[in-house]
Amino acid sequence: MRSCTILAVLVGIATNAHAVCSDTLTLRSISVFRQSQKNGATLGAWSQKVLTSFGESQLREAAPIAQPPSQDEANLESATTEAVHYAKIASNCGSDSMSTVEYHSVVDSFQPAAGGVSVESGSESMVVRRLTDSYFPVGGQIVNPRFHWTSDMFDIAQVQGPDSIGAWSAWYVGRVYRKPVSSGAGSSVEYRVAGALTYKLFPHQIDNALASALAVFREVVDSIGTGGIDSTRFDVVKFRYVYESSTYTGVVGKGPRAAFRVMANGRGWSIFLPASMPLAILSSDGREIRRLQGGRELWWDGRDASGNRVPSGIWYLSTQGMGVVPVLVH
């Protein structure tokens, strides 16, 4: 009886939220910006290409900069870097809901001979929330986006009109080419800085992080000294995503919404409750597989009461009178 009751509540939440409001984001364009610096001098202005169709040949233009492999990666040919461009996001307004998300995955090999750029498209389910009560500090001011779509994988916001629905991503790599140590030997290359910044809401978040990475790179170059360096190079690619919303002029529904927050954190989830209370982990059929208690901030590591890792799929975090939040376990 308990399991049936919980399942009915879960189904009711999903049904009511969908009935009140639903929304779909569709990718309209990807603007691709690339720039390089060699020996501290910028090689021209930012190059820009705007993609409005997303076939394989077009998406190759939206490839990331291949990141150097980690020191413990033995096979350099297997080192790849993936850029995920989210193409279509269906969600319920104001609710934590399992949503269908379509994407384009563009992968670049660290060694071009290993295959170069490859493109794959697909879809997956993830928890998406559409908010109107998000607040972000920008230049000493607080910005409240008109709408904010958020998940464990992306943040997309509409700050002003429909053309401002979007986000930014970037990849960068700084290389130091050392002079040959002996006659006949070619110059060796070291990757002194590298990183990725994916689906940030504001361009200054990207630009500030890139400026910090470039400053670190220049400090490293100065510490080596010009005597041991043949040349240096710092490469950057930025993507600006613009989306269309199916209901951006509509009113956000007041569908059921959990009164607590859940955030993916490493190999588990951080749970923030309004007060100290027990939290139940439920399967999709309403079975309670674990109960957490210990304060307003809890942590679930994806394991049941016996310490076993739960199978992949949708699991529900539930508190008495505070709602239910679904999470996707991979």
N, C-alpha and C positions, 0 to 999 in steps of 0.2 A: 504493500500500500504506500509506504514511504517513497519508494522508487518511482511509482506511477505519479504520485503527487508532484515530485520534483521535476519529472520529465514534462508534465503538463505545464508547469510554471515556465520552464525553458522554452517550450514551444510557443506559449502565449507571448513571451517577451519578443521572440523573433517575429511572430505574426503581427503583433501590434506595431512594432517599430517599422516594419515594412509598409504596413497600411497607412501610417501617418505620413511618411516621407521617404523617398528614395532619390538617389542622385547618381549620375555617372560622369566621371571625368574622362575625356578623350584627348589624347595627345594631338595637338595641332601642328607644332613645329619643334625642331631642335636646332638651335643656333650653335654652331661649332666655332670656337675661337682658339687659335693656336699662335704661340709665340716662342721664340728661342733667344737666349743670350749666349754669346760666345766671347770668352775672355772678358766678361763684364760688360760688353757692349750689346745692346739690343739689336737683333737682326730684323729691322723693319718694324712696321706697325703690326698690330694684331691682324692676322688673316681671319676672315669670317666667311662662313658658308651656312646658309639656312636650308634645312631639310624639311620639306612639307609632304613628302611621300616616303614610305619606309619599307621599300623593297630591299633585297640583299645588297645590291650595288650602292644604294643610297646610305644604308646603315654602316657600310664599311667606312664611310667618311666620319662616323661617330665612334671610332675606335678609341679606347683609352691609350695612354702612354704605358707601354709594358714596364712593369715594375721589376727591379732586380730581384733575383731569387735570394732567399734567406741563406745564411751560411751553412745550414745543415741540409740544404737541398743538393743531393749528389747529382741528379740528372738535370742539367741545364735545359735540355730540350723539352722537358716536361713543365717548365716554368711558364705560366700564362697569367694574364691579368684580364679580369672581366669587368665590363661596364654594363649595368642593367638599366635599360630605359623603359620605364613603365608606360604602357600605351593606352590602357583602358582600365578604369577602376570603378567598380560598381559598389555603392555603399548605402547604408541607411543613415538618415540624418540624425545627428545628436546621439547616436547609440553605438555601443561596442557591438559589432556584428561581423560574422564571418562573411567575407566579400570575395568575389572572383576578380582577380587582377591579371590582366594580360601584359606581357612584357616582351622586349627584344633584348637578347643577350649578345653583346659584341665582345669577342675575345681576341686579344693580341698576344702572340707568342713572344717570349723574351728573345729567342733566336729566330730571325725571320725564316731561316731554312727549315725550321720545325713545323711550318705550316702557315705562318703569317696570320692574317685576320680571318676569323670565322664568325658567322652570324647564325643565331638560332632564335626562334620565336616560340612562345608557349604561354601557359597560364598556370596559376596556383591560387590556393585559398589562403587568406590571411585575415587577421583582425584589423579592421579599419574603423576609425572614428571620425566623424565630421563635426567640428566644433565651431562655436562663435564666441567663446569666452577665453581665447588664448591671448596672452599679452607678452610682448617681446621688447626689450630695451634696444633702441636704435638711435645712436648719436645723442644720447642724453634724453631722448624722448621714449615714451611707451607707445608701441604700435599694437593696435588691436585689429588683426586681419578680419575682413568681413566674414570669410569662411576659412577654415583650416582643416585639411585632410591629413591625418597622421596614422602611422603604423610603426611596427618595429623596423621597417625597411625604408620608409620615406617620410618626408614632410613636404606638403604642397599647400600653398596659401594664396588667397585672393585678398590683396591689400586694398585695391581700388576697384577699377572696372574689370570687365572680363578679360582684357588683354594682360592683366597683371596676375592671372592665375598661373602659378608656376613655381619653379625651384631651380637651383643651380648645382652642378657637380664639377669636379676638377681632378686632374691627375698631374703630378709633376715628378721630375727626376733631375738631379744634379750630378754631373759626371766630372771627374778629374782625370785627365790623361797625363800620366807621368812620362818623363823622358826615358828613353831606353837605358837600361843599366849596363849594357855592353854593346859593342859594335855589332851590327847585324840584327840586333833584337828590335822588334817593334815596340811602340809605346804601349804601356799597360793602362787599363782603365779601372777606376774605382768609382763606386756609386756612393757618394757621400750623403745625399739626402734623397728621399723618395716618399711619396705618400698619396693618398686619395681622400677627397672630401665629397661625399655623395648626398644629394638632395638636401641642400641647405636652402633656407627660405630667402635669405637676402644676399645680394652680390657682395656686400662689404664683408660678410662672413668668409667668403671664398678669398677675396682680395687681401684681407688682413692675414689670413693663414698663409697665403702664397708669399706675401711680403716677409713674414716671419721665417719661412723656410729658406727664402733667398738670402736673408740676413745671416742665418746660421751657415748656409753654404759659403758665403763670402768670408765668414770668420774662419772656417775650416781651410779655405784656400790660402788665406793670409798666414795661418799657422804653419802650413807646409812650406811656403816661400816659393818665389818664382824660380829659384834655382833647380827645383825638382819637378817642375810642372811644364809639360809641353803645351797644353791648352785646357780650357774648361768650357763646359756647356751646361746650360740650365733650360730644360724644355718644359712647356706647360700646355695643357689643353683644358678648355673650359666648355661646359655645355649649359645652355639655358633652355629649359623646357617651358613651353606655353601650352596650356590645356584649355579646352572648352568644357563648361559644366552644363548639364542638361537642365538644371534648375537654379542657376545663380541669381535670378531675380526673384525667386520664391521666398517664402517664409519658412524658416527652419521649424520642423515639427517638434512637439514636446513629447516625443516618444519615451518609453522607459529607458532609464540610464542609471548605471551603477553609481552609488555614492562613494565609491573608493576607486583608487587608481592602481593600475598594474603596468609595470615597465619591464621589458626584457633586459636582462643584465647578465652577460656572460652565458653560462650554461643553465640559467634559471630565470626566475622572475621576482622582482622586488614588488611588494604589495604595501600600499600606504592606506591605512584605515583611518576614519575620523575619530575612532576611539578603540580602546583595547577590547577585542571580541574574538571569538573563535571563527576560523575560516575553513570551510569544507572544500575539498577537491573532489569534483564529481566527474564521472564518465558521461558519455553522451546519452546513456540510458538512465542516468540519474543515480547510479551507485556511488556512494561515498567511499573513496579509496584511501583518503587520508584527512586528518584534521590538524590544523595549525593553530597555535595560540601562544602568546607571549608578549603582546604589546601592540602598539599602533603600526609598527613597521615589521613586516614578516617577509620571509624568503621561502620560495618553493623551488627545489632543485630538480623537479620533474620526476620524483620518485614516490612510490606508494608507501603505506604505513610499514611495509616489510623491508623497505630500503631498495626495492627493485625499480629499475627505470621503467616508466610507463611506456606503452607502445606509441608509435607516431599516430597523430590524429588530433582531434579537437577535444579539449578538456575544459572544465568549467570551474571557476573560482567563485564560491558563493558564501555570502554572509547573511545572517538573519535580518530581514528587513532592509538590506542595503543593496540588493540587486545581485546580478550575476555577470561575470566577465569571462568570455571565452578566450582561450589561448591555444595556439597551434604548436604542438610538440613535433619536432622533426626527428 
